[in-house]
Amino acid sequence: MTRKSQPQIQPPLSRRGGVVWLGWKLVIAFSVALCLLALLRIQLQYNSVTTLSSPLSVARSQTPLHKYSGDRPKLAFLFLARRDLPLDFMWERFFKGVDHANFSIYIHSLPGFVFNEDTTRSQLFYNRQLNNSIKVVWGESSMIAAERLLLASALEDHSNQRFVLLSDRCAPLYDFGYIYRYLISSPRSFVDSFLHTKETRYSVKMSPVIPEDKWRKGSQWIALIRSHAEVIVNDGIVFPVFKEFCKRCPPLGTNEAWLFLKQKRRNCIPDEHYVQTLLTMQGLESEMERRTVTYTVWNVSGTKYEAKSWHPVTFTLENSGPEEIKEIKVQSFCSED
């Protein structure tokens, strides 16, 4: 009697299909995980770039480029003030009789400070303060942030074609007509800018955004053509680097100062480097007169002036008589090219 061979037991079709489907689910899940990981990595890289290029200053507004077609270009006087303008009476005389169509006034002061009959002796400055001003600390990026706010406000008026940055302690040496003709007739900006390697204000951490060979230094007090003002306001690359790596050193002897030195951070004095470096990186050095039209005295060795550390000489009644003013006028427009 022949025994029938036992039939091999085969898994039911549904079970085989389940095993295959489980394998596909694992493949799909693994693929999705890889995609999510890749997307997460891209997002992290994007956030890193955005940290450097995002508009960290409220000044940046992507100001559109405008060509001026009018016949009455204005000078925009941009006052960077601690609070009020102690020399407002001199500026009142400077602007006396001048057609208001030839100039504009903008003031960055303390947030909330208002120029009115109680705070200034000149009606020219009434309500000329910026409503979006910020707290400014010397030696920090807030200084250049305030400058950018002034430029952004002045750029809203298309008639403004030259932009002069001034301290609240600045005083005019010439009359309005002379200054107007001098600045309007020049197709270049007046930006004191030079290569300076003696100080260690540049940090290698600024590269590759700011190459060391593009690092420049110069006076804070600039007079710009409109296209250069637009470059500064629309900058979203260089300003964040200054904000990140240019910090004010805390007082020596404090824990913050120790940490500051340990991290090898530095106070690079942004207002002496930002505009100069940015315009150099943009290839605009050929469009600049590399000197300032604001006269200051820094080197006081062998002179009668007294200077405070980190700041230029303050002129007083004792050292700014007629002869001194005459000498300053001769020196103020002499430069070494």
C-alpha positions as a Python dict, from the first residue, in 0.01 Angstrom:
ca = {
    (1, 'M'): (0, 0, 0),
    (2, 'T'): (150, 316, -112),
    (3, 'R'): (158, 593, 143),
    (4, 'K'): (52, 923, 19),
    (5, 'S'): (313, 1187, 74),
    (6, 'Q'): (209, 1447, 318),
    (7, 'P'): (140, 1772, 139),
    (8, 'Q'): (373, 2056, 234),
    (9, 'I'): (201, 2315, 436),
    (10, 'Q'): (217, 2649, 259),
    (11, 'P'): (146, 2972, 436),
    (12, 'P'): (-178, 3122, 329),
    (13, 'L'): (-160, 3387, 60),
    (14, 'S'): (-268, 3661, 298),
    (15, 'R'): (27, 3580, 527),
    (16, 'R'): (281, 3587, 246),
    (17, 'G'): (138, 3917, 126),
    (18, 'G'): (160, 4053, 479),
    (19, 'V'): (531, 3973, 500),
    (20, 'V'): (597, 4144, 169),
    (21, 'W'): (389, 4444, 269),
    (22, 'L'): (575, 4466, 602),
    (23, 'G'): (903, 4476, 410),
    (24, 'W'): (776, 4756, 189),
    (25, 'K'): (652, 4946, 492),
    (26, 'L'): (998, 4926, 644),
    (27, 'V'): (1156, 5049, 320),
    (28, 'I'): (906, 5333, 293),
    (29, 'A'): (950, 5429, 657),
    (30, 'F'): (1328, 5428, 619),
    (31, 'S'): (1301, 5643, 304),
    (32, 'V'): (1069, 5889, 476),
    (33, 'A'): (1308, 5909, 770),
    (34, 'L'): (1597, 5984, 535),
    (35, 'C'): (1393, 6254, 363),
    (36, 'L'): (1297, 6412, 695),
    (37, 'L'): (1659, 6401, 807),
    (38, 'A'): (1768, 6568, 483),
    (39, 'L'): (1499, 6834, 516),
    (40, 'L'): (1600, 6897, 877),
    (41, 'R'): (1962, 6939, 772),
    (42, 'I'): (1864, 7181, 494),
    (43, 'Q'): (1650, 7378, 740),
    (44, 'L'): (1935, 7403, 989),
    (45, 'Q'): (2169, 7526, 715),
    (46, 'Y'): (1907, 7775, 600),
    (47, 'N'): (1861, 7905, 954),
    (48, 'S'): (2236, 7942, 987),
    (49, 'V'): (2255, 8147, 667),
    (50, 'T'): (1948, 8346, 766),
    (51, 'T'): (2117, 8435, 1094),
    (52, 'L'): (2390, 8607, 893),
    (53, 'S'): (2179, 8755, 618),
    (54, 'S'): (1845, 8832, 780),
    (55, 'P'): (1745, 9193, 843),
    (56, 'L'): (1859, 9208, 1205),
    (57, 'S'): (1836, 9586, 1191),
    (58, 'V'): (1499, 9751, 1162),
    (59, 'A'): (1665, 9987, 916),
    (60, 'R'): (1670, 9737, 633),
    (61, 'S'): (1366, 9779, 414),
    (62, 'Q'): (1496, 9679, 71),
    (63, 'T'): (1479, 10039, -39),
    (64, 'P'): (1422, 10043, -416),
    (65, 'L'): (1675, 10217, -634),
    (66, 'H'): (1543, 10544, -772),
    (67, 'K'): (1693, 10777, -1027),
    (68, 'Y'): (1634, 11139, -947),
    (69, 'S'): (1485, 11339, -1232),
    (70, 'G'): (1413, 11667, -1053),
    (71, 'D'): (1610, 11990, -1070),
    (72, 'R'): (1615, 12066, -693),
    (73, 'P'): (1830, 11801, -523),
    (74, 'K'): (1833, 11820, -145),
    (75, 'L'): (2102, 11781, 117),
    (76, 'A'): (1984, 11554, 397),
    (77, 'F'): (2136, 11651, 732),
    (78, 'L'): (2137, 11345, 957),
    (79, 'F'): (2200, 11424, 1323),
    (80, 'L'): (2309, 11140, 1550),
    (81, 'A'): (2226, 11288, 1890),
    (82, 'R'): (2266, 11170, 2247),
    (83, 'R'): (1956, 11367, 2344),
    (84, 'D'): (1910, 11727, 2228),
    (85, 'L'): (2117, 11949, 1996),
    (86, 'P'): (2322, 12185, 2214),
    (87, 'L'): (2438, 12383, 1909),
    (88, 'D'): (2091, 12429, 1761),
    (89, 'F'): (2131, 12808, 1770),
    (90, 'M'): (2430, 12783, 1533),
    (91, 'W'): (2239, 12562, 1292),
    (92, 'E'): (1946, 12804, 1308),
    (93, 'R'): (2175, 13077, 1180),
    (94, 'F'): (2326, 12839, 923),
    (95, 'F'): (1985, 12762, 769),
    (96, 'K'): (1850, 13117, 798),
    (97, 'G'): (1720, 13241, 462),
    (98, 'V'): (1783, 12907, 289),
    (99, 'D'): (1506, 12768, 70),
    (100, 'H'): (1361, 12467, 250),
    (101, 'A'): (1340, 12288, -84),
    (102, 'N'): (1720, 12252, -71),
    (103, 'F'): (1757, 12054, 251),
    (104, 'S'): (1602, 11805, 489),
    (105, 'I'): (1669, 11740, 858),
    (106, 'Y'): (1652, 11407, 1041),
    (107, 'I'): (1749, 11341, 1403),
    (108, 'H'): (1811, 11013, 1580),
    (109, 'S'): (1780, 11076, 1952),
    (110, 'L'): (1673, 10885, 2262),
    (111, 'P'): (1358, 10680, 2208),
    (112, 'G'): (1064, 10898, 2306),
    (113, 'F'): (1255, 11227, 2301),
    (114, 'V'): (1063, 11496, 2111),
    (115, 'F'): (1205, 11815, 1963),
    (116, 'N'): (962, 12095, 2040),
    (117, 'E'): (954, 12443, 2195),
    (118, 'D'): (1066, 12295, 2528),
    (119, 'T'): (1369, 12105, 2398),
    (120, 'T'): (1515, 12318, 2118),
    (121, 'R'): (1564, 12684, 2040),
    (122, 'S'): (1507, 12635, 1666),
    (123, 'Q'): (1176, 12560, 1500),
    (124, 'L'): (1367, 12389, 1221),
    (125, 'F'): (1411, 12090, 1449),
    (126, 'Y'): (1052, 12062, 1568),
    (127, 'N'): (935, 11702, 1530),
    (128, 'R'): (1235, 11609, 1316),
    (129, 'Q'): (1320, 11314, 1542),
    (130, 'L'): (1278, 10957, 1419),
    (131, 'N'): (983, 10775, 1570),
    (132, 'N'): (1161, 10440, 1544),
    (133, 'S'): (1484, 10538, 1718),
    (134, 'I'): (1671, 10285, 1932),
    (135, 'K'): (1894, 10299, 2237),
    (136, 'V'): (2251, 10360, 2123),
    (137, 'V'): (2556, 10241, 2315),
    (138, 'W'): (2899, 10366, 2219),
    (139, 'G'): (3123, 10094, 2078),
    (140, 'E'): (2834, 9864, 1986),
    (141, 'S'): (2654, 9783, 1662),
    (142, 'S'): (2359, 9994, 1779),
    (143, 'M'): (2561, 10295, 1664),
    (144, 'I'): (2559, 10183, 1300),
    (145, 'A'): (2202, 10060, 1336),
    (146, 'A'): (2103, 10418, 1424),
    (147, 'E'): (2293, 10549, 1122),
    (148, 'R'): (2105, 10305, 900),
    (149, 'L'): (1774, 10423, 1047),
    (150, 'L'): (1861, 10782, 961),
    (151, 'L'): (1954, 10689, 606),
    (152, 'A'): (1640, 10478, 563),
    (153, 'S'): (1419, 10768, 671),
    (154, 'A'): (1598, 11015, 445),
    (155, 'L'): (1578, 10783, 145),
    (156, 'E'): (1198, 10800, 158),
    (157, 'D'): (1227, 11149, 9),
    (158, 'H'): (1347, 11100, -350),
    (159, 'S'): (1468, 11458, -362),
    (160, 'N'): (1739, 11381, -106),
    (161, 'Q'): (2051, 11322, -313),
    (162, 'R'): (2332, 11375, -60),
    (163, 'F'): (2333, 11245, 295),
    (164, 'V'): (2554, 11406, 560),
    (165, 'L'): (2597, 11229, 893),
    (166, 'L'): (2657, 11470, 1181),
    (167, 'S'): (2719, 11457, 1554),
    (168, 'D'): (2503, 11658, 1791),
    (169, 'R'): (2825, 11850, 1866),
    (170, 'C'): (2908, 11929, 1502),
    (171, 'A'): (2912, 12293, 1391),
    (172, 'P'): (2920, 12426, 1031),
    (173, 'L'): (3244, 12589, 917),
    (174, 'Y'): (3105, 12737, 592),
    (175, 'D'): (2772, 12882, 489),
    (176, 'F'): (2496, 12669, 341),
    (177, 'G'): (2555, 12775, -18),
    (178, 'Y'): (2921, 12674, -12),
    (179, 'I'): (2853, 12333, 145),
    (180, 'Y'): (2558, 12269, -86),
    (181, 'R'): (2757, 12340, -401),
    (182, 'Y'): (3056, 12145, -276),
    (183, 'L'): (2862, 11825, -204),
    (184, 'I'): (2605, 11836, -484),
    (185, 'S'): (2870, 11900, -750),
    (186, 'S'): (3068, 11591, -647),
    (187, 'P'): (2958, 11260, -803),
    (188, 'R'): (3136, 11073, -524),
    (189, 'S'): (3078, 11004, -158),
    (190, 'F'): (3314, 11145, 102),
    (191, 'V'): (3414, 10845, 313),
    (192, 'D'): (3739, 10840, 505),
    (193, 'S'): (3861, 10487, 431),
    (194, 'F'): (4198, 10323, 454),
    (195, 'L'): (4364, 9985, 508),
    (196, 'H'): (4473, 9964, 871),
    (197, 'T'): (4660, 9658, 998),
    (198, 'K'): (4816, 9789, 1320),
    (199, 'E'): (4512, 9720, 1537),
    (200, 'T'): (4357, 9381, 1604),
    (201, 'R'): (3995, 9476, 1554),
    (202, 'Y'): (3938, 9230, 1271),
    (203, 'S'): (3842, 8879, 1375),
    (204, 'V'): (3900, 8575, 1156),
    (205, 'K'): (3552, 8465, 1261),
    (206, 'M'): (3419, 8737, 1030),
    (207, 'S'): (3546, 8546, 728),
    (208, 'P'): (3444, 8433, 475),
    (209, 'V'): (3162, 8693, 486),
    (210, 'I'): (3412, 8976, 539),
    (211, 'P'): (3754, 8896, 389),
    (212, 'E'): (4042, 9048, 581),
    (213, 'D'): (4174, 9226, 270),
    (214, 'K'): (3843, 9415, 249),
    (215, 'W'): (3857, 9535, 610),
    (216, 'R'): (3875, 9915, 621),
    (217, 'K'): (3887, 10187, 884),
    (218, 'G'): (3795, 10555, 880),
    (219, 'S'): (3599, 10840, 1028),
    (220, 'Q'): (3237, 10784, 1125),
    (221, 'W'): (3133, 11117, 973),
    (222, 'I'): (3043, 11053, 611),
    (223, 'A'): (2871, 11234, 323),
    (224, 'L'): (2709, 10992, 79),
    (225, 'I'): (2562, 10994, -268),
    (226, 'R'): (2219, 10834, -286),
    (227, 'S'): (2325, 10502, -441),
    (228, 'H'): (2570, 10440, -157),
    (229, 'A'): (2307, 10524, 103),
    (230, 'E'): (2081, 10264, -60),
    (231, 'V'): (2358, 10003, -42),
    (232, 'I'): (2395, 10062, 332),
    (233, 'V'): (2024, 10049, 412),
    (234, 'N'): (1965, 9737, 201),
    (235, 'D'): (2263, 9549, 345),
    (236, 'G'): (2160, 9224, 510),
    (237, 'I'): (2496, 9046, 497),
    (238, 'V'): (2770, 9260, 651),
    (239, 'F'): (2574, 9431, 929),
    (240, 'P'): (2475, 9104, 1104),
    (241, 'V'): (2843, 9003, 1114),
    (242, 'F'): (2933, 9329, 1289),
    (243, 'K'): (2646, 9274, 1530),
    (244, 'E'): (2766, 8923, 1608),
    (245, 'F'): (3139, 8976, 1644),
    (246, 'C'): (3185, 9341, 1749),
    (247, 'K'): (3105, 9358, 2117),
    (248, 'R'): (3180, 9621, 2376),
    (249, 'C'): (3431, 9496, 2632),
    (250, 'P'): (3286, 9503, 2986),
    (251, 'P'): (3481, 9685, 3262),
    (252, 'L'): (3800, 9509, 3362),
    (253, 'G'): (3779, 9313, 3683),
    (254, 'T'): (3427, 9183, 3621),
    (255, 'N'): (3327, 8826, 3542),
    (256, 'E'): (3188, 8945, 3210),
    (257, 'A'): (3524, 9095, 3115),
    (258, 'W'): (3701, 8768, 3197),
    (259, 'L'): (3456, 8574, 2982),
    (260, 'F'): (3491, 8833, 2705),
    (261, 'L'): (3869, 8789, 2698),
    (262, 'K'): (3847, 8411, 2730),
    (263, 'Q'): (3626, 8394, 2423),
    (264, 'K'): (3875, 8619, 2241),
    (265, 'R'): (3601, 8859, 2145),
    (266, 'R'): (3682, 9218, 2067),
    (267, 'N'): (3541, 9564, 2048),
    (268, 'C'): (3605, 9653, 1686),
    (269, 'I'): (3437, 9999, 1710),
    (270, 'P'): (3179, 9931, 1434),
    (271, 'D'): (3116, 10294, 1340),
    (272, 'E'): (3479, 10329, 1227),
    (273, 'H'): (3468, 10024, 1002),
    (274, 'Y'): (3118, 9932, 885),
    (275, 'V'): (3050, 10176, 600),
    (276, 'Q'): (3409, 10167, 479),
    (277, 'T'): (3421, 9788, 474),
    (278, 'L'): (3076, 9744, 318),
    (279, 'L'): (3139, 9986, 30),
    (280, 'T'): (3481, 9827, -31),
    (281, 'M'): (3324, 9481, -46),
    (282, 'Q'): (3075, 9617, -299),
    (283, 'G'): (3362, 9736, -520),
    (284, 'L'): (3271, 10103, -474),
    (285, 'E'): (3604, 10248, -360),
    (286, 'S'): (3650, 10417, -697),
    (287, 'E'): (3326, 10608, -629),
    (288, 'M'): (3454, 10756, -304),
    (289, 'E'): (3666, 11052, -209),
    (290, 'R'): (3852, 10871, 65),
    (291, 'R'): (3834, 11153, 317),
    (292, 'T'): (3575, 11314, 540),
    (293, 'V'): (3438, 11667, 513),
    (294, 'T'): (3399, 11685, 892),
    (295, 'Y'): (3706, 11820, 1066),
    (296, 'T'): (3825, 11645, 1382),
    (297, 'V'): (4147, 11641, 1583),
    (298, 'W'): (4279, 11313, 1717),
    (299, 'N'): (4655, 11344, 1726),
    (300, 'V'): (4715, 11603, 1999),
    (301, 'S'): (5084, 11546, 2063),
    (302, 'G'): (5261, 11878, 2070),
    (303, 'T'): (4939, 12078, 2040),
    (304, 'K'): (4746, 12300, 2276),
    (305, 'Y'): (4442, 12075, 2269),
    (306, 'E'): (4339, 11828, 2532),
    (307, 'A'): (4182, 11503, 2418),
    (308, 'K'): (3993, 11234, 2601),
    (309, 'S'): (4062, 10868, 2538),
    (310, 'W'): (3870, 10716, 2244),
    (311, 'H'): (3722, 11054, 2147),
    (312, 'P'): (3844, 11352, 1944),
    (313, 'V'): (3915, 11697, 2079),
    (314, 'T'): (3618, 11904, 2198),
    (315, 'F'): (3650, 12260, 2072),
    (316, 'T'): (3565, 12534, 2320),
    (317, 'L'): (3565, 12913, 2325),
    (318, 'E'): (3929, 12901, 2431),
    (319, 'N'): (4054, 12699, 2133),
    (320, 'S'): (3813, 12799, 1854),
    (321, 'G'): (3863, 13170, 1799),
    (322, 'P'): (3881, 13342, 1456),
    (323, 'E'): (4243, 13240, 1394),
    (324, 'E'): (4178, 12879, 1489),
    (325, 'I'): (3870, 12866, 1265),
    (326, 'K'): (4070, 13008, 975),
    (327, 'E'): (4338, 12744, 1027),
    (328, 'I'): (4079, 12468, 1042),
    (329, 'K'): (3922, 12584, 714),
    (330, 'V'): (4259, 12560, 543),
    (331, 'Q'): (4324, 12213, 680),
    (332, 'S'): (3974, 12070, 642),
    (333, 'F'): (3986, 12036, 264),
    (334, 'C'): (4346, 11924, 236),
    (335, 'S'): (4392, 11552, 187),
    (336, 'E'): (4652, 11295, 93),
    (337, 'D'): (4543, 11082, -202),
}
